[in-house]
Amino acid sequence: MNFAREAWLLVLPPMLVGGAALTWGLRSNAPFLSAAGIVSLLLAVGILLFFRDPERVTPAGDDIVVAPADGVVVQSDTLPTGERFVAIFLSVFDVHVNRSPYSGTVARVSERPGTYLHANSAEGVKGNARIDLELTSSRGTVRFSQLSGLVARKISCRVKAGDALRTGERYGLIYFGSRMEVVLPASANLSVHVGERTVAGETIIARFSTSS
């Protein structure tokens, strides 16, 4: 199993402490110290599982838009501007690695500090910390955002303006889940509904019209 590279800064401390405590406890016949070591090692394993990064098979086609995250669709509709909008909620049990929904060149990456409320609350959607990415593509501008949540307190975005992204390519991670949003040109036709589960890089959330 693969793991996101961001995991190791969080996993190594409890792993090293746990290993040392368990070794010392066994050598000195100190049950309490051994138990503390085991708990610390279990914590490290639990954290590592949050950062699992499985391989995904992205469907082919330049008309296909894929889900940027594992999770549940909580919004799928048309904005007043005519643009298509999809929001996906990630729980702490979902894979947290984020993938590009479409191919193109990164035009802008902007980070906005904010609150850490529940990602599905109106206040959280409006005010939570987030990173917004704007992609210039052959079908127009595609925008997608990583939002923090009640548990998620850190967001990793691995790309910068000028970088090229492929559909389904890994580009970041939200620590311990939260919410992702995608805004597509009006030429896209949504293919997911509220309540549907998505798999990052695999689930088709929209298709562009062949005439666009």
C-alpha atoms as one frame of an Amber mdcrd trajectory, in Angstrom:
protein
   0.000   0.000   0.000   1.235   3.476  -0.876   1.060   6.418   1.511   1.066
  10.167   0.910   4.454  11.749   1.528   2.908  14.246   3.958   2.249  11.401
   6.406   5.772  10.830   7.602   6.212  14.023   9.622   3.189  12.978  11.680
   3.895   9.257  11.800   7.603   9.160  12.625   7.455  10.807  16.113   4.950
   8.338  17.675   6.609   5.479  15.798  10.077   6.295  17.157   8.807   7.034
  20.664   6.686   3.894  20.674   9.514   1.710  19.431  11.907   3.082  22.020
   9.392   2.758  24.858   8.471  -0.807  23.922  12.114  -1.869  23.626  13.040
  -0.248  26.947   9.970  -1.677  28.658  10.693  -5.230  27.528  14.369  -5.017
  28.494  13.660  -3.536  31.923  10.554  -5.653  32.558   8.387  -2.543  32.888
   4.821  -3.466  31.774   3.529   0.101  31.924   6.299   1.346  29.666   5.749
  -1.540  27.250   2.016  -0.795  27.140   2.716   2.883  26.455   4.998   1.860
  23.611   2.333  -0.361  22.078  -0.274   2.409  22.308   2.116   4.845  20.634
   2.848   2.381  17.823  -0.875   1.751  17.287  -1.393   5.508  17.089   1.315
   5.723  14.424  -0.358   2.970  12.397  -3.724   4.696  12.705  -2.310   7.989
  11.482  -0.558   6.237   8.606  -3.825   4.679   7.448  -5.358   8.151   7.181
  -2.716   8.926   4.558  -3.119   5.828   2.399  -2.714   6.588  -1.290  -4.057
   3.784  -3.497  -3.496   3.664  -7.227  -6.436   4.715  -9.358  -7.358   4.052
 -13.005  -8.616   7.264 -14.610 -11.047   6.900 -17.532  -9.773   8.108 -20.900
 -11.296  10.957 -22.877 -10.862  14.732 -23.060 -14.590  15.199 -22.397 -14.422
  13.529 -18.973 -14.207  15.300 -15.600 -13.367  13.072 -12.629 -13.921  13.422
  -8.904 -11.061  15.221  -7.116 -11.683  13.370  -3.861 -13.138  10.269  -2.262
 -16.317  11.047  -0.375 -20.016  11.812  -0.722 -21.532  14.348  -3.110 -23.305
  16.997  -1.010 -24.083  19.433  -3.816 -24.456  19.039  -7.585 -26.172  21.847
  -9.437 -25.939  24.842 -11.739 -24.804  28.228 -10.432 -26.582  31.476 -11.385
 -23.672  32.122 -13.782 -24.514  28.927 -15.666 -21.385  27.188 -14.400 -21.681
  23.670 -12.978 -20.873  23.080  -9.330 -20.038  19.897  -7.422 -19.125  19.644
  -3.737 -17.777  16.467  -2.105 -17.534  15.839   1.638 -14.633  13.710   2.921
 -14.964  11.931   6.263 -11.985  10.924   8.378 -12.338   7.406   6.963 -11.933
   8.440   3.319  -8.686   8.570   1.354  -7.489  12.173   1.681  -5.267  12.490
  -1.383  -6.766  14.924  -3.902  -6.581  14.602  -7.677  -7.049  17.023 -10.545
 -10.544  16.735 -12.032  -9.327  17.746 -15.500  -6.211  18.393 -17.570  -4.719
  21.832 -18.039  -2.220  24.389 -16.812  -2.403  25.879 -13.340  -3.149  29.572
 -13.772  -3.482  30.522 -10.114  -3.202  29.050  -6.631  -4.527  31.131  -3.755
  -4.671  30.330  -0.057  -7.259  31.904   2.220  -6.957  31.612   6.003 -10.156
  31.156   7.948 -12.080  29.176  10.527 -12.230  25.425  11.184 -15.950  24.717
  11.460 -17.854  21.708  10.160 -17.261  21.693   6.415 -20.927  21.124   5.569
 -22.260  23.976   7.680 -23.103  27.256   5.984 -20.597  29.048   8.199 -17.876
  26.517   7.412 -18.396  26.688   3.649 -18.263  30.472   3.780 -15.443  31.048
   6.244 -13.215  27.984   6.582  -9.574  28.069   5.516  -9.154  26.949   1.917
  -6.875  26.715  -1.085  -8.363  27.607  -4.478  -6.825  26.458  -7.742  -7.676
  27.778 -11.208  -6.877  25.616 -14.217  -6.735  26.803 -17.818  -7.937  23.972
 -20.035  -9.009  23.266 -23.603 -12.629  23.507 -22.402 -12.277  26.752 -20.508
 -11.485  27.616 -16.897 -11.873  24.862 -14.315 -11.732  25.839 -10.640 -11.424
  23.524  -7.678 -10.954  24.123  -3.978  -9.735  22.299  -0.892 -11.612  23.348
   2.261 -10.592  22.646   5.840 -13.068  21.342   8.396 -13.665  20.635  12.049
 -10.933  17.991  12.226  -8.898  18.967   9.164  -6.547  21.767  10.174  -4.004
  21.619   7.383  -4.123  21.553   3.598  -1.322  20.496   1.275  -1.215  21.761
  -2.319   1.784  20.447  -4.253   1.471  22.574  -7.397   2.034  26.204  -8.362
   1.096  28.525 -11.211   2.540  27.289 -14.492   2.472  23.599 -13.591   0.658
  21.180 -15.885  -1.845  18.700 -14.482  -3.376  15.618 -16.060  -6.890  14.398
 -15.372  -6.728  12.246 -12.247  -3.210  13.313 -11.285  -2.430  13.698  -7.579
  -1.920  17.320  -6.605  -2.577  17.708  -2.886  -4.130  16.471   0.311  -6.488
  17.659   3.046  -5.355  16.357   6.423  -8.048  14.126   7.961 -10.774  14.900
   5.435 -13.112  17.821   4.827 -14.622  19.167   1.591 -13.714  19.732  -2.057
 -15.535  21.896  -4.572 -15.349  21.955  -8.380 -16.652  24.701 -10.675 -16.920
  23.827 -14.379 -17.846  25.773 -17.522 -21.497  25.713 -18.594 -20.606  23.297
 -21.407 -20.173  20.522 -18.835 -23.046  18.177 -18.073 -23.100  16.886 -14.503
 -23.354  13.135 -14.017 -23.403  12.761 -10.217 -26.173  13.337  -7.710 -26.351
  14.297  -4.049 -25.685  11.280  -1.846 -23.557   9.456  -4.410 -20.124   8.215
  -3.325 -17.119   9.204  -5.403 -13.675   7.727  -5.935 -10.943  10.281  -6.650
  -9.551  10.011 -10.153 -12.108   7.396 -11.229 -15.693   8.551 -10.725 -16.917
  10.661 -13.645 -18.663  13.717 -12.203 -19.294  15.512 -15.527 -18.811  15.326
 -19.285 -18.188  18.210 -21.621 -20.432  18.566 -24.650 -18.727  17.333 -27.794
 -19.558  20.637 -29.496 -17.805  22.800 -26.851
